[in-house]
Amino acid sequence: MGEQDRQLTNRIAVLRSERKMTQKDLAEKAGVSRQTIISIENKKYTPSLALAFEIAHALEAEITEVFQYEFQGGD
């Protein structure tokens, strides 16, 4: 199974919207830049495990509610 068969997806934008949080609000609570949040939301940057937990905590959500690791195609 190659790396292209796996993808980390996230629900950050949906959860932020439900909580009426801006990208800036989330970035400040998670201790990162707004650009980092944008990059993660757009799947251009994969956060470290520690940062993923920080984001989940800032959203007051379980990490599995925020991030999913999907397997695509193959056996």
N, CA, C and O atoms as a Tinker XYZ file with bonds, in Angstrom:
   300  protein
     1  N      0.849000   -1.174000    0.000000    73     2
     2  CA     0.000000    0.000000    0.000000    64     1     3
     3  C      0.894000    1.236000    0.000000    63     2     4     5
     4  O      1.697000    1.421000    0.914000    81     3
     5  N      0.761000    2.073000   -1.010000    73     3     6
     6  CA     1.576000    3.271000   -1.114000    64     5     7
     7  C      0.996000    4.432000   -0.341000    63     6     8     9
     8  O     -0.155000    4.409000    0.096000    81     7
     9  N      1.825000    5.448000   -0.185000    73     7    10
    10  CA     1.383000    6.628000    0.562000    64     9    11
    11  C      0.192000    7.306000   -0.105000    63    10    12    13
    12  O     -0.647000    7.903000    0.570000    81    11
    13  N      0.118000    7.213000   -1.448000    73    11    14
    14  CA    -0.988000    7.836000   -2.159000    64    13    15
    15  C     -2.331000    7.175000   -1.841000    63    14    16    17
    16  O     -3.385000    7.738000   -2.139000    81    15
    17  N     -2.295000    5.975000   -1.234000    73    15    18
    18  CA    -3.516000    5.261000   -0.877000    64    17    19
    19  C     -4.092000    5.706000    0.459000    63    18    20    21
    20  O     -5.183000    5.281000    0.839000    81    19
    21  N     -3.365000    6.560000    1.175000    73    19    22
    22  CA    -3.806000    7.011000    2.498000    64    21    23
    23  C     -3.895000    8.534000    2.510000    63    22    24    25
    24  O     -3.107000    9.227000    1.867000    81    23
    25  N     -4.853000    9.023000    3.241000    73    23    26
    26  CA    -5.010000   10.481000    3.306000    64    25    27
    27  C     -5.555000   10.886000    4.664000    63    26    28    29
    28  O     -6.521000   10.307000    5.161000    81    27
    29  N     -4.919000   11.890000    5.258000    73    27    30
    30  CA    -5.419000   12.465000    6.498000    64    29    31
    31  C     -6.407000   13.563000    6.121000    63    30    32    33
    32  O     -6.050000   14.527000    5.444000    81    31
    33  N     -7.640000   13.410000    6.562000    73    31    34
    34  CA    -8.647000   14.429000    6.300000    64    33    35
    35  C     -9.023000   15.079000    7.626000    63    34    36    37
    36  O     -8.725000   14.555000    8.699000    81    35
    37  N     -9.676000   16.221000    7.530000    73    35    38
    38  CA   -10.067000   16.908000    8.756000    64    37    39
    39  C    -11.393000   17.626000    8.580000    63    38    40    41
    40  O    -11.836000   17.902000    7.466000    81    39
    41  N    -12.009000   17.919000    9.713000    73    39    42
    42  CA   -13.282000   18.622000    9.759000    64    41    43
    43  C    -13.119000   19.967000   10.473000    63    42    44    45
    44  O    -14.068000   20.475000   11.071000    81    43
    45  N    -11.929000   20.531000   10.410000    73    43    46
    46  CA   -11.647000   21.764000   11.146000    64    45    47
    47  C    -12.600000   22.887000   10.752000    63    46    48    49
    48  O    -13.178000   23.537000   11.622000    81    47
    49  N    -12.772000   23.122000    9.461000    73    47    50
    50  CA   -13.619000   24.226000    9.015000    64    49    51
    51  C    -15.064000   24.048000    9.496000    63    50    52    53
    52  O    -15.702000   25.013000    9.918000    81    51
    53  N    -15.574000   22.820000    9.432000    73    51    54
    54  CA   -16.944000   22.541000    9.868000    64    53    55
    55  C    -17.075000   22.785000   11.369000    63    54    56    57
    56  O    -18.009000   23.451000   11.816000    81    55
    57  N    -16.145000   22.250000   12.135000    73    55    58
    58  CA   -16.201000   22.406000   13.592000    64    57    59
    59  C    -16.013000   23.864000   14.004000    63    58    60    61
    60  O    -16.661000   24.336000   14.939000    81    59
    61  N    -15.130000   24.573000   13.312000    73    59    62
    62  CA   -14.949000   26.007000   13.604000    64    61    63
    63  C    -16.253000   26.752000   13.379000    63    62    64    65
    64  O    -16.666000   27.568000   14.204000    81    63
    65  N    -16.895000   26.466000   12.261000    73    63    66
    66  CA   -18.150000   27.125000   11.912000    64    65    67
    67  C    -19.223000   26.846000   12.961000    63    66    68    69
    68  O    -19.940000   27.753000   13.382000    81    67
    69  N    -19.327000   25.587000   13.379000    73    67    70
    70  CA   -20.311000   25.225000   14.405000    64    69    71
    71  C    -20.061000   25.981000   15.705000    63    70    72    73
    72  O    -20.995000   26.278000   16.449000    81    71
    73  N    -18.793000   26.288000   15.974000    73    71    74
    74  CA   -18.429000   26.965000   17.213000    64    73    75
    75  C    -18.270000   28.484000   17.037000    63    74    76    77
    76  O    -17.874000   29.199000   17.958000    81    75
    77  N    -18.594000   28.946000   15.825000    73    75    78
    78  CA   -18.501000   30.375000   15.487000    64    77    79
    79  C    -17.099000   30.922000   15.757000    63    78    80    81
    80  O    -16.931000   32.012000   16.304000    81    79
    81  N    -16.094000   30.129000   15.356000    73    79    82
    82  CA   -14.695000   30.516000   15.520000    64    81    83
    83  C    -14.111000   30.883000   14.160000    63    82    84    85
    84  O    -14.423000   30.249000   13.152000    81    83
    85  N    -13.276000   31.893000   14.138000    73    83    86
    86  CA   -12.539000   32.220000   12.923000    64    85    87
    87  C    -11.246000   31.402000   12.902000    63    86    88    89
    88  O    -10.872000   30.781000   13.897000    81    87
    89  N    -10.577000   31.414000   11.759000    73    87    90
    90  CA    -9.276000   30.754000   11.680000    64    89    91
    91  C     -8.315000   31.406000   12.666000    63    90    92    93
    92  O     -7.499000   30.724000   13.287000    81    91
    93  N     -8.409000   32.709000   12.807000    73    91    94
    94  CA    -7.542000   33.430000   13.745000    64    93    95
    95  C     -7.825000   32.997000   15.179000    63    94    96    97
    96  O     -6.897000   32.776000   15.957000    81    95
    97  N     -9.105000   32.874000   15.532000    73    95    98
    98  CA    -9.476000   32.429000   16.884000    64    97    99
    99  C     -8.858000   31.062000   17.186000    63    98   100   101
   100  O     -8.251000   30.858000   18.237000    81    99
   101  N     -9.024000   30.139000   16.250000    73    99   102
   102  CA    -8.501000   28.792000   16.450000    64   101   103
   103  C     -6.979000   28.808000   16.531000    63   102   104   105
   104  O     -6.391000   28.138000   17.380000    81   103
   105  N     -6.353000   29.563000   15.657000    73   103   106
   106  CA    -4.890000   29.651000   15.655000    64   105   107
   107  C     -4.367000   30.142000   17.003000    63   106   108   109
   108  O     -3.405000   29.594000   17.542000    81   107
   109  N     -5.001000   31.167000   17.535000    73   107   110
   110  CA    -4.574000   31.714000   18.828000    64   109   111
   111  C     -4.746000   30.691000   19.944000    63   110   112   113
   112  O     -3.868000   30.549000   20.795000    81   111
   113  N     -5.878000   29.974000   19.948000    73   111   114
   114  CA    -6.124000   28.968000   20.990000    64   113   115
   115  C     -5.169000   27.782000   20.871000    63   114   116   117
   116  O     -4.791000   27.183000   21.877000    81   115
   117  N     -4.778000   27.442000   19.633000    73   115   118
   118  CA    -3.894000   26.293000   19.408000    64   117   119
   119  C     -2.414000   26.689000   19.455000    63   118   120   121
   120  O     -1.538000   25.824000   19.471000    81   119
   121  N     -2.141000   27.987000   19.477000    73   119   122
   122  CA    -0.759000   28.454000   19.567000    64   121   123
   123  C      0.022000   28.386000   18.268000    63   122   124   125
   124  O      1.234000   28.172000   18.267000    81   123
   125  N     -0.694000   28.572000   17.147000    73   123   126
   126  CA    -0.042000   28.563000   15.834000    64   125   127
   127  C     -0.510000   29.775000   15.036000    63   126   128   129
   128  O     -1.344000   30.551000   15.504000    81   127
   129  N      0.026000   29.930000   13.841000    73   127   130
   130  CA    -0.379000   31.046000   12.990000    64   129   131
   131  C     -1.673000   30.705000   12.248000    63   130   132   133
   132  O     -2.030000   29.538000   12.094000    81   131
   133  N     -2.351000   31.733000   11.802000    73   131   134
   134  CA    -3.560000   31.555000   10.996000    64   133   135
   135  C     -3.212000   30.792000    9.723000    63   134   136   137
   136  O     -3.992000   29.958000    9.264000    81   135
   137  N     -2.042000   31.076000    9.151000    73   135   138
   138  CA    -1.616000   30.396000    7.922000    64   137   139
   139  C     -1.484000   28.890000    8.140000    63   138   140   141
   140  O     -1.781000   28.105000    7.240000    81   139
   141  N     -1.046000   28.487000    9.320000    73   139   142
   142  CA    -0.942000   27.057000    9.630000    64   141   143
   143  C     -2.322000   26.417000    9.609000    63   142   144   145
   144  O     -2.495000   25.335000    9.048000    81   143
   145  N     -3.302000   27.072000   10.212000    73   143   146
   146  CA    -4.670000   26.548000   10.210000    64   145   147
   147  C     -5.195000   26.451000    8.780000    63   146   148   149
   148  O     -5.804000   25.447000    8.409000    81   147
   149  N     -4.966000   27.475000    7.986000    73   147   150
   150  CA    -5.399000   27.466000    6.587000    64   149   151
   151  C     -4.779000   26.281000    5.851000    63   150   152   153
   152  O     -5.471000   25.559000    5.134000    81   151
   153  N     -3.478000   26.086000    6.030000    73   151   154
   154  CA    -2.774000   24.997000    5.340000    64   153   155
   155  C     -3.289000   23.626000    5.757000    63   154   156   157
   156  O     -3.413000   22.730000    4.922000    81   155
   157  N     -3.589000   23.456000    7.033000    73   155   158
   158  CA    -4.124000   22.174000    7.510000    64   157   159
   159  C     -5.536000   21.957000    6.964000    63   158   160   161
   160  O     -5.859000   20.865000    6.497000    81   159
   161  N     -6.374000   22.989000    7.022000    73   159   162
   162  CA    -7.744000   22.869000    6.502000    64   161   163
   163  C     -7.731000   22.481000    5.026000    63   162   164   165
   164  O     -8.579000   21.707000    4.581000    81   163
   165  N     -6.782000   23.011000    4.273000    73   163   166
   166  CA    -6.706000   22.759000    2.828000    64   165   167
   167  C     -5.874000   21.533000    2.472000    63   166   168   169
   168  O     -5.587000   21.289000    1.300000    81   167
   169  N     -5.486000   20.760000    3.490000    73   167   170
   170  CA    -4.712000   19.523000    3.314000    64   169   171
   171  C     -3.377000   19.753000    2.613000    63   170   172   173
   172  O     -2.877000   18.871000    1.914000    81   171
   173  N     -2.805000   20.935000    2.800000    73   171   174
   174  CA    -1.490000   21.239000    2.242000    64   173   175
   175  C     -0.388000   21.003000    3.270000    63   174   176   177
   176  O      0.796000   21.008000    2.934000    81   175
   177  N     -0.785000   20.797000    4.520000    73   175   178
   178  CA     0.167000   20.575000    5.614000    64   177   179
   179  C     -0.446000   19.566000    6.573000    63   178   180   181
   180  O     -1.602000   19.691000    6.978000    81   179
   181  N      0.350000   18.568000    6.927000    73   179   182
   182  CA    -0.091000   17.567000    7.897000    64   181   183
   183  C      0.475000   17.943000    9.261000    63   182   184   185
   184  O      1.693000   18.023000    9.424000    81   183
   185  N     -0.389000   18.173000   10.235000    73   183   186
   186  CA     0.105000   18.583000   11.555000    64   185   187
   187  C      0.785000   17.434000   12.283000    63   186   188   189
   188  O      0.506000   16.264000   12.023000    81   187
   189  N      1.679000   17.785000   13.196000    73   187   190
   190  CA     2.265000   16.779000   14.071000    64   189   191
   191  C      1.148000   16.238000   14.960000    63   190   192   193
   192  O      0.080000   16.841000   15.067000    81   191
   193  N      1.400000   15.116000   15.584000    73   191   194
   194  CA     0.403000   14.544000   16.485000    64   193   195
   195  C      0.093000   15.509000   17.628000    63   194   196   197
   196  O     -1.065000   15.676000   18.012000    81   195
   197  N      1.136000   16.141000   18.168000    73   195   198
   198  CA     0.935000   17.093000   19.262000    64   197   199
   199  C      0.056000   18.266000   18.814000    63   198   200   201
   200  O     -0.840000   18.685000   19.546000    81   199
   201  N      0.312000   18.791000   17.617000    73   199   202
   202  CA    -0.493000   19.908000   17.124000    64   201   203
   203  C     -1.924000   19.458000   16.845000    63   202   204   205
   204  O     -2.865000   20.211000   17.094000    81   203
   205  N     -2.100000   18.253000   16.337000    73   203   206
   206  CA    -3.442000   17.742000   16.096000    64   205   207
   207  C     -4.238000   17.714000   17.409000    63   206   208   209
   208  O     -5.409000   18.091000   17.442000    81   207
   209  N     -3.587000   17.264000   18.484000    73   207   210
   210  CA    -4.255000   17.259000   19.790000    64   209   211
   211  C     -4.546000   18.679000   20.266000    63   210   212   213
   212  O     -5.605000   18.925000   20.844000    81   211
   213  N     -3.629000   19.619000   20.037000    73   211   214
   214  CA    -3.856000   21.023000   20.423000    64   213   215
   215  C     -5.065000   21.597000   19.697000    63   214   216   217
   216  O     -5.886000   22.294000   20.293000    81   215
   217  N     -5.168000   21.298000   18.410000    73   215   218
   218  CA    -6.299000   21.800000   17.615000    64   217   219
   219  C     -7.598000   21.195000   18.126000    63   218   220   221
   220  O     -8.588000   21.905000   18.303000    81   219
   221  N     -7.598000   19.898000   18.361000    73   219   222
   222  CA    -8.799000   19.242000   18.894000    64   221   223
   223  C     -9.195000   19.850000   20.239000    63   222   224   225
   224  O    -10.371000   20.117000   20.486000    81   223
   225  N     -8.213000   20.064000   21.098000    73   223   226
   226  CA    -8.481000   20.672000   22.404000    64   225   227
   227  C     -9.062000   22.078000   22.242000    63   226   228   229
   228  O    -10.017000   22.447000   22.925000    81   227
   229  N     -8.476000   22.855000   21.333000    73   227   230
   230  CA    -8.954000   24.218000   21.101000    64   229   231
   231  C    -10.389000   24.215000   20.575000    63   230   232   233
   232  O    -11.154000   25.144000   20.837000    81   231
   233  N    -10.749000   23.169000   19.834000    73   231   234
   234  CA   -12.114000   23.044000   19.313000    64   233   235
   235  C    -13.051000   22.351000   20.295000    63   234   236   237
   236  O    -14.238000   22.176000   20.019000    81   235
   237  N    -12.496000   21.950000   21.466000    73   235   238
   238  CA   -13.269000   21.220000   22.470000    64   237   239
   239  C    -13.919000   19.986000   21.848000    63   238   240   241
   240  O    -15.110000   19.725000   22.018000    81   239
   241  N    -13.084000   19.234000   21.116000    73   239   242
   242  CA   -13.558000   18.036000   20.422000    64   241   243
   243  C    -12.557000   16.904000   20.616000    63   242   244   245
   244  O    -11.395000   17.135000   20.950000    81   243
   245  N    -13.023000   15.682000   20.402000    73   243   246
   246  CA   -12.123000   14.538000   20.401000    64   245   247
   247  C    -11.300000   14.572000   19.123000    63   246   248   249
   248  O    -11.781000   15.027000   18.085000    81   247
   249  N    -10.072000   14.099000   19.189000    73   247   250
   250  CA    -9.203000   14.137000   18.016000    64   249   251
   251  C     -9.810000   13.369000   16.845000    63   250   252   253
   252  O     -9.640000   13.762000   15.691000    81   251
   253  N    -10.515000   12.281000   17.135000    73   251   254
   254  CA   -11.137000   11.495000   16.068000    64   253   255
   255  C    -12.339000   12.196000   15.442000    63   254   256   257
   256  O    -12.785000   11.820000   14.357000    81   255
   257  N    -12.860000   13.205000   16.119000    73   255   258
   258  CA   -13.934000   14.023000   15.548000    64   257   259
   259  C    -13.355000   15.054000   14.577000    63   258   260   261
   260  O    -14.032000   15.496000   13.649000    81   259
   261  N    -12.097000   15.428000   14.803000    73   259   262
   262  CA   -11.447000   16.455000   13.993000    64   261   263
   263  C    -10.696000   15.845000   12.810000    63   262   264   265
   264  O    -10.804000   16.332000   11.685000    81   263
   265  N     -9.944000   14.788000   13.063000    73   263   266
   266  CA    -9.091000   14.177000   12.040000    64   265   267
   267  C     -9.486000   12.737000   11.773000    63   266   268   269
   268  O     -9.827000   11.992000   12.692000    81   267
   269  N     -9.438000   12.352000   10.500000    73   267   270
   270  CA    -9.678000   10.980000   10.091000    64   269   271
   271  C     -8.562000   10.567000    9.136000    63   270   272   273
   272  O     -8.092000   11.366000    8.325000    81   271
   273  N     -8.151000    9.315000    9.246000    73   271   274
   274  CA    -7.125000    8.770000    8.369000    64   273   275
   275  C     -7.826000    7.785000    7.459000    63   274   276   277
   276  O     -8.271000    6.728000    7.906000    81   275
   277  N     -7.926000    8.126000    6.181000    73   275   278
   278  CA    -8.700000    7.324000    5.245000    64   277   279
   279  C     -7.798000    6.509000    4.343000    63   278   280   281
   280  O     -6.769000    6.982000    3.861000    81   279
   281  N     -8.207000    5.290000    4.132000    73   279   282
   282  CA    -7.517000    4.400000    3.191000    64   281   283
   283  C     -8.349000    4.378000    1.921000    63   282   284   285
   284  O     -9.572000    4.239000    1.967000    81   283
   285  N     -7.664000    4.518000    0.770000    73   283   286
   286  CA    -8.377000    4.567000   -0.497000    64   285   287
   287  C     -7.865000    3.482000   -1.440000    63   286   288   289
   288  O     -6.663000    3.233000   -1.522000    81   287
   289  N     -8.783000    2.848000   -2.141000    73   287   290
   290  CA    -8.417000    1.855000   -3.157000    64   289   291
   291  C     -7.681000    0.671000   -2.591000    63   290   292   293
   292  O     -7.659000    0.467000   -1.377000    81   291
   293  N     -7.076000   -0.113000   -3.460000    73   291   294
   294  CA    -6.249000   -1.253000   -3.034000    64   293   295
   295  C     -7.051000   -2.371000   -2.441000    63   294   296   297
   296  O     -8.282000   -2.360000   -2.471000    81   295
   297  N     -6.341000   -3.346000   -1.897000    73   295   298
   298  CA    -6.978000   -4.537000   -1.304000    64   297   299
   299  C     -7.311000   -4.278000    0.133000    63   298   300
   300  O     -7.852000   -5.153000    0.809000    81   299
